[in-house]
Amino acid sequence: MEQIFLALGSIFSPDVLLVLSLGVLLGLIVGAIPGLNDTITLAVLVPVTFSMNPLYAFALLVGVYCAACYGGSIPAILLKIPGTASSVVTTIDGYAMANKGEAGLALGISTISSVAGGVISAIVLVFFAPTLAKYALHFGPPEYFALAVLGLSTVAGMSGKHLLKNLIVCVIGLLISTIGMSPQTGFPRFTMDFLLLYDGIPLVPMLIGLFGISSVLHMVERMSAEATEAKHVLPITIGKTLPSLKMLLALTPTILLGSAIGTIIGIIPGAGMLMAIYLAYDLTRIRYSKLEFGKGEPHGVAAPESANNAVVAGSMVPLLALGIPGNSTSALFLGALMIQGLRPGPALFTEHPDVAYFIVVAFLIANLLMLPMGLAFGRIIAKIIFKISHVLLSGTIILLCITGAYAVGLDPSYIWVAVIFGALGYIMDKTHLPQAPLVLAMVLGPVMEIGFEQSLVKSKGSMMIFFQSSISLAMLGIAALFMLAPLYTPIIAKMRNKLDK
């Protein structure tokens, strides 16, 4: 507790607090621009921190990391374009709320949920980092395979009446995920001798195309139909921002559930943020089976937004306590620590407790700063966007999409990836095929493949290895429940209706 109070004293010094606030503001801006994300921004900032005071350096990095996830929800809600990959699920109900004239309310729920998820996971990071990190070490190839299966099983739970369509899209996503070098043999698969494809389909350009460019195509289609061109203004109003106390109380269980899932998934190295948001959304759908998700349901915004920000601080648990990065973004913190001459791991809390506790407390304060800054920034962006004509808005979005796709790898080929997936996203929308299962399958496909192959090598070909670990067995059992959800959910709903009567 003494170290925590000392860290609070350091953070609340005017200069450090200013740097932390600037980091939060930068993260909000970066997240709101499609194509840019926390990973790219931190990759640029880490070398800059070499000559900075360690407190300034980590305050800046923590602020960006915390705020970028929430910032991605702003274009996701307003334009159906996830600013970051962590906001993919937010587009489902967030954009639907915007179309109902509740854009401000969706932004408010997103802000409050993100802050709550971040604060809860930051508290866990402050008090339980070393203990929880030890449990993450129990994850081996069988557990990662089971975790990937659990993530993919949410496709069935989220499908509702469109199970077949979701499964078809999921299979297509798994096939696309096999493009690239085989993790077992190193043999190139479906690359067609394109050097770009040897590492697989790049995720960020794919998301930019699937959601960003496809939305521009829809805008152009609407402009042609309405023939209003530059005079047309978006028929969407912002409305109130803060939810009522009654709604906030109703959303509290969803926010707590999403925060718990995000924290747990964040602690597991390599599990990924997409896993957390899909699990949170699917469990919320099951819990509130009577609600119409996908048509502007507030719970559909609160669940993924609380989960994605909870992953942020959760991913720092294995990094600070064991020296193992939880994801690619937290891995950049490893570089920042080493640049400052610090060695992450158990020794960090004993040899440099001032820096270690400063970082964990900074996550807590950054999330608290994000509440007023997020509400104000989101509303400002919304007002600007809603005053722009379709012609100018579509041109601006396509420019940001192309620039963002190129900036990911500084490779013109990434622009073609965005364009191809933009056309694919447009076709999927026109044929009423869901896009979320495609993204999930492409992300989890390699995790599942590597876990499966390594497990079989470890067990010399025995499938029993997946049932010998209590962790993998439990996750496979939960996955089975998710897969069977379309069968038993209607039965449970009928039983509830009878009891209500």
C-alpha positions in Angstrom: 0.0 0.0 0.0 2.9 2.3 0.7 4.2 1.9 -2.9 0.7 2.5 -4.3 0.4 5.8 -2.4 3.8 6.8 -3.6 2.8 6.0 -7.1 -0.4 8.1 -6.7 1.7 11.0 -5.5 3.9 10.8 -8.6 1.0 10.6 -11.0 -0.8 13.5 -9.5 2.2 15.8 -9.9 1.1 18.4 -12.5 3.7 17.6 -15.1 3.1 13.8 -15.0 -0.7 14.2 -14.9 -0.4 16.5 -18.0 1.6 13.9 -19.9 -0.9 11.1 -18.9 -3.8 13.3 -20.1 -2.0 14.0 -23.4 -1.6 10.2 -23.8 -5.3 9.7 -23.2 -6.2 12.4 -25.8 -3.7 11.0 -28.3 -5.2 7.5 -27.8 -8.7 8.8 -28.4 -7.7 10.5 -31.6 -5.7 7.5 -32.8 -8.6 5.1 -32.0 -11.1 7.3 -33.9 -9.1 7.2 -37.1 -9.7 3.9 -39.0 -6.4 2.2 -39.8 -4.5 3.6 -36.9 -4.4 1.7 -33.6 -2.6 1.5 -30.3 0.0 -1.0 -31.6 1.1 1.3 -34.5 1.1 4.3 -32.3 3.1 2.7 -29.5 5.6 1.3 -32.1 6.2 4.9 -33.1 6.4 6.3 -29.6 8.6 3.6 -27.9 11.8 4.7 -29.6 10.9 8.3 -28.7 10.7 7.4 -25.0 14.5 6.6 -24.9 15.5 10.1 -23.9 12.4 10.8 -21.7 12.1 10.6 -18.0 10.7 7.1 -17.2 7.6 8.5 -15.5 6.8 10.7 -18.5 7.5 7.8 -20.9 5.2 5.3 -19.2 2.5 7.9 -18.5 2.3 8.6 -22.2 2.3 5.0 -23.3 -0.3 4.0 -20.7 -2.6 6.8 -21.7 -2.4 5.9 -25.4 -2.9 2.1 -24.7 -6.0 2.7 -22.5 -7.8 5.3 -24.6 -7.2 3.8 -28.1 -9.6 0.9 -27.5 -12.4 3.2 -26.5 -11.6 5.6 -29.3 -12.3 2.9 -31.9 -15.9 2.8 -30.8 -16.6 6.3 -32.0 -16.5 5.6 -35.8 -17.9 2.2 -35.1 -21.0 3.7 -33.7 -21.3 6.7 -36.0 -20.2 5.2 -39.3 -20.2 1.4 -38.8 -16.4 1.5 -39.2 -14.4 0.1 -36.3 -11.6 2.5 -35.6 -9.7 -0.5 -34.1 -10.1 -4.2 -34.2 -11.4 -4.1 -30.6 -14.6 -2.3 -31.8 -15.7 -4.8 -34.4 -18.6 -6.1 -32.3 -19.6 -2.6 -31.2 -20.7 -1.8 -34.7 -23.5 -4.4 -34.5 -25.7 -2.6 -32.0 -23.9 0.7 -31.8 -24.5 1.7 -35.4 -28.1 0.5 -35.1 -28.6 2.8 -32.1 -27.2 5.7 -34.1 -29.7 5.0 -36.9 -32.5 5.2 -34.3 -31.3 8.7 -33.2 -29.5 7.4 -30.2 -25.9 8.0 -31.3 -25.1 10.1 -28.2 -26.5 7.5 -25.9 -24.5 4.7 -27.6 -21.4 6.8 -27.2 -22.2 7.5 -23.5 -22.8 3.7 -22.8 -19.6 2.9 -24.7 -17.6 5.4 -22.6 -19.0 4.4 -19.2 -18.6 0.7 -20.1 -15.0 1.1 -21.3 -14.1 3.1 -18.2 -15.7 0.5 -15.9 -13.9 -2.4 -17.6 -10.6 -0.5 -17.5 -11.0 0.4 -13.9 -11.9 -3.1 -12.8 -9.0 -4.7 -14.6 -6.7 -2.0 -13.3 -7.7 -2.8 -9.8 -7.0 -6.5 -10.4 -3.6 -5.5 -11.9 -2.7 -3.4 -8.8 -3.5 -6.0 -6.2 -3.3 -9.5 -7.8 -0.8 -9.3 -10.7 1.9 -11.7 -9.4 -0.7 -14.3 -8.2 -2.8 -14.3 -11.4 0.2 -14.4 -13.7 1.2 -17.8 -12.2 -2.1 -19.4 -13.3 -1.5 -18.1 -16.9 1.6 -20.3 -17.1 -0.6 -23.4 -16.9 -1.7 -22.7 -20.5 -0.1 -25.0 -23.0 -1.0 -26.1 -26.6 -4.1 -28.1 -25.5 -5.4 -25.2 -23.5 -4.9 -22.8 -26.4 -6.6 -25.1 -28.8 -9.6 -25.4 -26.4 -9.6 -21.7 -26.0 -9.8 -21.2 -29.8 -12.6 -23.7 -30.0 -14.4 -21.9 -27.2 -14.1 -18.6 -29.2 -15.3 -20.1 -32.4 -18.3 -21.7 -30.6 -19.7 -18.3 -30.0 -20.5 -18.1 -33.7 -23.3 -20.6 -33.0 -24.5 -18.6 -29.9 -24.6 -15.3 -31.8 -26.3 -16.8 -34.9 -29.9 -16.7 -33.7 -32.1 -17.7 -36.6 -29.2 -17.6 -39.1 -27.1 -20.5 -37.9 -26.3 -21.9 -41.4 -25.2 -18.5 -42.7 -22.9 -18.0 -39.7 -21.4 -21.4 -40.1 -20.7 -20.9 -43.8 -19.0 -17.6 -43.2 -17.0 -19.1 -40.3 -15.8 -21.9 -42.6 -14.8 -19.3 -45.2 -12.9 -17.4 -42.5 -11.0 -20.6 -41.4 -10.1 -21.3 -45.0 -8.7 -17.8 -45.4 -6.8 -18.2 -42.2 -4.8 -21.1 -43.7 -3.3 -18.8 -46.3 0.5 -18.3 -45.6 3.3 -20.5 -44.3 2.3 -23.7 -42.5 3.3 -23.4 -38.9 4.2 -27.0 -38.8 6.1 -27.6 -42.0 6.9 -24.1 -43.2 5.3 -24.9 -46.6 3.5 -22.0 -48.3 -0.2 -22.5 -48.7 -2.5 -20.7 -51.2 0.0 -17.9 -51.6 -0.1 -17.9 -55.4 3.6 -16.8 -55.2 2.6 -13.4 -53.7 5.2 -12.5 -51.1 2.6 -10.5 -49.2 0.6 -13.7 -48.5 3.5 -15.6 -47.0 2.6 -14.2 -43.6 -1.1 -14.6 -44.2 -3.8 -12.0 -44.7 -2.9 -8.8 -42.7 -5.6 -8.2 -40.2 -5.8 -4.4 -40.0 -6.0 -3.8 -43.8 -8.6 -6.6 -43.9 -10.7 -4.9 -41.2 -10.3 -1.5 -42.9 -11.7 -2.9 -46.1 -14.4 -5.1 -44.7 -15.9 -2.3 -42.6 -14.5 1.0 -43.9 -14.4 0.7 -47.7 -17.6 -1.4 -47.8 -19.4 1.4 -45.8 -18.2 4.0 -48.4 -19.7 1.8 -51.2 -23.0 1.8 -49.3 -22.8 5.6 -49.0 -22.3 6.0 -52.7 -25.2 3.6 -53.4 -27.5 5.7 -51.2 -26.3 9.0 -52.8 -27.2 7.6 -56.2 -30.6 6.5 -55.0 -31.4 9.8 -53.3 -29.7 12.0 -56.0 -29.0 14.7 -53.4 -25.2 14.7 -53.7 -23.4 17.4 -51.7 -26.6 18.8 -50.1 -27.4 15.6 -48.4 -26.9 15.5 -44.6 -26.9 12.4 -42.5 -30.4 11.8 -41.1 -29.0 10.9 -37.7 -29.3 12.9 -34.5 -27.0 12.7 -31.5 -29.5 12.9 -28.7 -28.6 12.7 -25.1 -25.3 11.2 -24.1 -25.6 10.0 -20.5 -27.9 7.0 -19.9 -30.5 7.3 -17.1 -29.8 5.8 -13.7 -32.4 3.1 -14.4 -30.6 2.1 -17.7 -27.2 2.2 -16.0 -28.4 -0.1 -13.2 -29.8 -2.5 -15.8 -26.5 -2.5 -17.7 -24.4 -3.0 -14.6 -24.5 -6.9 -14.7 -23.5 -6.8 -18.4 -20.6 -4.4 -17.7 -19.4 -6.6 -14.8 -19.6 -9.7 -16.9 -17.7 -8.1 -19.8 -15.1 -6.7 -17.4 -14.5 -10.2 -15.8 -14.2 -11.9 -19.2 -11.8 -9.2 -20.5 -9.6 -9.3 -17.5 -9.3 -13.1 -17.6 -8.7 -13.3 -21.3 -6.2 -10.4 -21.0 -4.2 -12.3 -18.4 -3.8 -15.3 -20.7 -0.9 -14.6 -23.0 -1.8 -14.6 -26.7 -5.6 -15.1 -26.2 -6.4 -11.8 -27.9 -8.9 -9.0 -27.5 -11.3 -10.3 -30.2 -11.8 -13.5 -28.1 -12.9 -11.4 -25.2 -15.4 -9.2 -27.0 -17.1 -12.0 -28.8 -17.4 -14.1 -25.6 -18.8 -11.1 -23.7 -21.3 -10.3 -26.4 -22.4 -14.0 -26.8 -22.9 -14.6 -23.1 -24.9 -11.4 -22.9 -27.1 -12.5 -25.7 -27.7 -15.8 -23.9 -28.4 -14.0 -20.6 -30.9 -11.6 -22.2 -32.4 -13.9 -24.8 -35.6 -11.9 -25.0 -33.9 -8.7 -26.2 -33.4 -8.0 -29.9 -29.6 -7.8 -30.3 -28.4 -6.3 -33.6 -31.2 -3.8 -33.7 -29.8 -1.2 -31.3 -29.7 -3.0 -28.0 -27.7 -1.0 -25.3 -26.4 -4.3 -23.8 -24.8 -5.1 -27.1 -22.7 -2.0 -26.8 -21.9 -2.3 -23.1 -20.7 -6.0 -23.3 -17.9 -5.7 -25.9 -16.8 -2.2 -24.7 -16.3 -3.3 -21.1 -14.5 -6.4 -22.3 -12.0 -4.8 -24.6 -10.8 -2.2 -22.1 -10.6 -4.8 -19.4 -8.2 -6.7 -21.7 -5.8 -3.7 -21.7 -4.8 -3.8 -18.1 -5.2 -7.6 -17.9 -2.6 -8.0 -20.6 -0.1 -6.2 -18.4 -0.4 -8.8 -15.6 1.8 -11.5 -17.2 4.2 -8.8 -18.6 5.0 -7.1 -15.3 4.8 -10.1 -13.1 6.5 -12.7 -15.4 8.0 -10.8 -18.3 5.6 -12.5 -20.7 3.7 -10.1 -23.0 0.0 -10.7 -23.0 -0.5 -9.5 -26.6 1.4 -7.6 -29.4 0.7 -4.2 -27.9 1.8 -5.1 -24.4 4.9 -6.6 -26.0 5.9 -3.0 -27.0 5.8 -2.1 -23.3 8.5 -4.8 -22.9 10.7 -2.8 -25.3 9.9 0.4 -23.5 10.9 -1.1 -20.2 14.2 -2.5 -21.6 15.0 0.9 -23.2 14.8 2.4 -19.7 17.1 -0.3 -18.4 14.4 -2.2 -16.6 13.8 -6.0 -16.6 10.1 -7.1 -16.4 9.3 -10.0 -14.2 9.1 -10.8 -10.5 12.3 -8.8 -9.8 10.6 -5.6 -11.2 8.4 -5.3 -8.1 11.3 -5.8 -5.7 14.2 -4.0 -7.5 12.1 -1.1 -9.0 8.9 -1.0 -7.1 8.5 2.7 -7.8 8.3 2.2 -11.6 6.3 -1.1 -11.4 3.6 0.4 -9.1 3.6 3.7 -11.1 2.7 1.7 -14.2 -0.1 -0.2 -12.6 -1.6 2.8 -10.9 -1.3 4.8 -14.1 -3.7 2.4 -15.8 -6.3 3.1 -13.1 -5.9 6.9 -13.3 -5.9 6.9 -17.2 -9.2 5.1 -17.2 -10.7 7.6 -14.8 -9.4 10.5 -17.0 -11.0 8.8 -20.0 -14.5 9.3 -18.7 -14.8 13.1 -19.0 -12.5 13.3 -22.0 -14.2 10.4 -23.8 -17.7 11.9 -23.3 -16.6 15.3 -24.6 -14.4 14.1 -27.4 -17.0 11.6 -28.7 -19.7 14.3 -28.8 -17.5 16.7 -30.6 -16.6 14.1 -33.3 -20.2 13.2 -33.6 -21.3 16.8 -34.2 -18.6 17.2 -36.9 -19.4 14.0 -38.7 -23.2 14.7 -38.8 -22.6 18.1 -40.4 -20.6 16.7 -43.2 -22.3 15.8 -46.5 -22.2 12.3 -47.8 -19.9 13.3 -50.7 -17.2 14.9 -48.5 -17.6 12.3 -45.8 -17.2 9.3 -48.2 -14.2 10.9 -49.7 -12.6 11.6 -46.3 -13.3 8.0 -45.2 -11.8 6.4 -48.3 -8.7 8.6 -47.9 -8.3 7.5 -44.3 -8.9 3.9 -45.2 -6.3 3.9 -47.9 -3.8 5.8 -45.8 -4.4 3.6 -42.8 -4.0 0.4 -44.8 -0.7 1.6 -46.3 0.6 2.8 -42.9 0.2 -0.6 -41.3 3.1 -2.1 -43.3 4.2 0.7 -45.5 3.4 -1.6 -48.4 1.1 -0.6 -51.4 -0.1 -4.3 -51.5 -1.9 -3.6 -48.2 -4.1 -1.2 -50.1 -5.2 -3.9 -52.4 -6.0 -6.1 -49.5 -8.3 -3.4 -48.1 -10.0 -2.9 -51.5 -10.6 -6.6 -52.1 -12.1 -7.1 -48.6 -14.1 -3.9 -49.1 -15.7 -5.4 -52.1 -16.2 -8.7 -50.2 -17.8 -6.8 -47.3 -20.2 -5.0 -49.6 -21.2 -8.3 -51.3 -21.7 -9.9 -47.8 -24.0 -7.0 -46.8 -26.0 -7.3 -49.9 -26.5 -11.0 -49.5 -27.2 -10.7 -45.7 -24.1 -12.7 -44.7 -22.7 -11.7 -41.3 -19.1 -10.3 -41.2 -18.3 -11.0 -37.5 -17.8 -14.8 -37.9 -15.4 -14.1 -40.7 -13.2 -11.9 -38.6 -13.3 -14.2 -35.6 -12.5 -17.3 -37.7 -9.5 -15.6 -39.4 -8.1 -14.5 -36.0 -8.6 -17.8 -34.2 -7.9 -20.2 -37.1 -4.0 -20.0 -36.7 -4.3 -20.2 -32.9 -6.4 -23.4 -33.2 -4.2 -24.9 -35.8 -0.9 -24.3 -33.9 -2.4 -25.5 -30.6 -3.8 -28.7 -32.3 -0.6 -29.6 -34.1 1.7 -28.9 -31.1 -0.6 -30.9 -28.9 -0.5 -34.0 -31.2 3.3 -33.7 -31.4 3.4 -33.6 -27.6 1.1 -36.6 -27.1 2.6 -38.5 -30.1 -0.7 -38.4 -31.9 -3.1 -39.1 -29.0 -6.3 -37.1 -29.0 -6.7 -37.8 -25.3 -4.4 -34.9 -24.5 -7.3 -32.5 -24.9 -9.2 -34.2 -22.2 -6.4 -34.8 -19.7 -6.1 -31.1 -18.6 -9.0 -29.9 -16.4 -8.6 -26.4 -18.0 -9.0 -27.6 -21.6 -11.7 -30.0 -20.7 -13.7 -27.3 -19.0 -13.4 -24.9 -22.0 -14.4 -27.7 -24.4 -17.4 -28.4 -22.3 -18.4 -24.7 -22.3 -17.8 -24.6 -26.0 -20.2 -27.5 -26.4 -22.9 -25.6 -24.5 -22.4 -22.6 -26.8 -22.7 -24.8 -29.9 -25.9 -26.3 -28.6 -27.3 -22.9 -27.6 -29.6 -22.5 -30.7 -31.3 -25.8 -29.7 -31.9 -25.2 -26.0 -32.3 -21.4 -25.9 -35.9 -21.5 -27.5 -36.9 -24.2 -25.0 -35.7 -22.1 -22.1 -37.5 -19.1 -23.5 -40.8 -21.0 -23.8 -40.4 -22.2 -20.2 -39.8 -18.7 -19.0 -42.9 -17.5 -20.8 -45.0 -20.2 -19.2 -43.6 -19.2 -15.7 -44.3 -15.5 -16.4 -47.9 -16.4 -17.2 
